[in-house]
Amino acid sequence: MKSALANEKIGDAALAAKTGKTWQEWFAVLDAAGAAEKSHMEIATWLCDQYGEENGWHWQMITVGYEQERGLRRKHEKPDGYEVSASKTIAASAETLTRAWTDEEVRRRWLPDAPLTITTATAGKSLRARWGESRERVAVNFYPKGEKTQISVQHARLPDPEAAERSKADWKERLERLRVLTES
């Protein structure tokens, strides 16, 4: 039986090539180790202690996959709420895209009525912001790629899975509006 998670994340063959086991094999190992009763950090640390530090990123991924598979963690769930991301490659410079966020007049043209308060910004690289009066946070990173720039938005500390799904869809639309504005 192939895990639904394996289709969503890294596949069985790739996981086995990197770690020596498929998803189902890792789930069986973690079940036998009592991982369902452990915290995320305890599971990841146990994997690292048992199987070595060189695959640290994989241990985190396997831990999240296990938590999701066993119903211990929902999709997009983090310790402090839910987090989603969206990205788009736009034919504009990183500096132009930074200005589209930091210049309030320009921002209103593609992100109207957004309750965004920018807290830090490094032109052409990144910015961080609060979302309204909530505890939600938005992080934006810019990755120049020649004549284009990839923009990545992470919206964190969302209150529930429904808010996360709405936010993911909203950011896809917002980034498309930003693309249309900056490429025209």
Rosetta blueprint (number, residue, H / E / L):
1 M L
2 K L
3 S L
4 A H
5 L H
6 A H
7 N H
8 E H
9 K L
10 I L
11 G L
12 D H
13 A H
14 A H
15 L H
16 A H
17 A H
18 K H
19 T H
20 G L
21 K L
22 T L
23 W H
24 Q H
25 E H
26 W H
27 F H
28 A H
29 V H
30 L H
31 D H
32 A H
33 A L
34 G L
35 A H
36 A H
37 E H
38 K L
39 S L
40 H H
41 M H
42 E H
43 I H
44 A H
45 T H
46 W H
47 L H
48 C H
49 D H
50 Q H
51 Y H
52 G L
53 E H
54 E H
55 N H
56 G H
57 W H
58 H H
59 W H
60 Q H
61 M H
62 I H
63 T H
64 V H
65 G H
66 Y H
67 E H
68 Q H
69 E H
70 R L
71 G L
72 L L
73 R L
74 R L
75 K L
76 H L
77 E E
78 K E
79 P L
80 D L
81 G E
82 Y E
83 E E
84 V E
85 S E
86 A E
87 S E
88 K E
89 T E
90 I E
91 A L
92 A L
93 S L
94 A H
95 E H
96 T H
97 L H
98 T H
99 R H
100 A H
101 W H
102 T H
103 D L
104 E H
105 E H
106 V H
107 R H
108 R H
109 R H
110 W H
111 L L
112 P L
113 D L
114 A L
115 P L
116 L E
117 T E
118 I E
119 T E
120 T E
121 A E
122 T E
123 A L
124 G L
125 K L
126 S E
127 L E
128 R E
129 A E
130 R E
131 W E
132 G L
133 E L
134 S L
135 R L
136 E L
137 R E
138 V E
139 A E
140 V E
141 N E
142 F E
143 Y E
144 P E
145 K E
146 G L
147 E L
148 K E
149 T E
150 Q E
151 I E
152 S E
153 V E
154 Q E
155 H E
156 A E
157 R E
158 L E
159 P L
160 D L
161 P H
162 E H
163 A H
164 A H
165 E H
166 R H
167 S H
168 K H
169 A H
170 D H
171 W H
172 K H
173 E H
174 R H
175 L H
176 E H
177 R H
178 L H
179 R H
180 V H
181 L H
182 T H
183 E H
184 S L
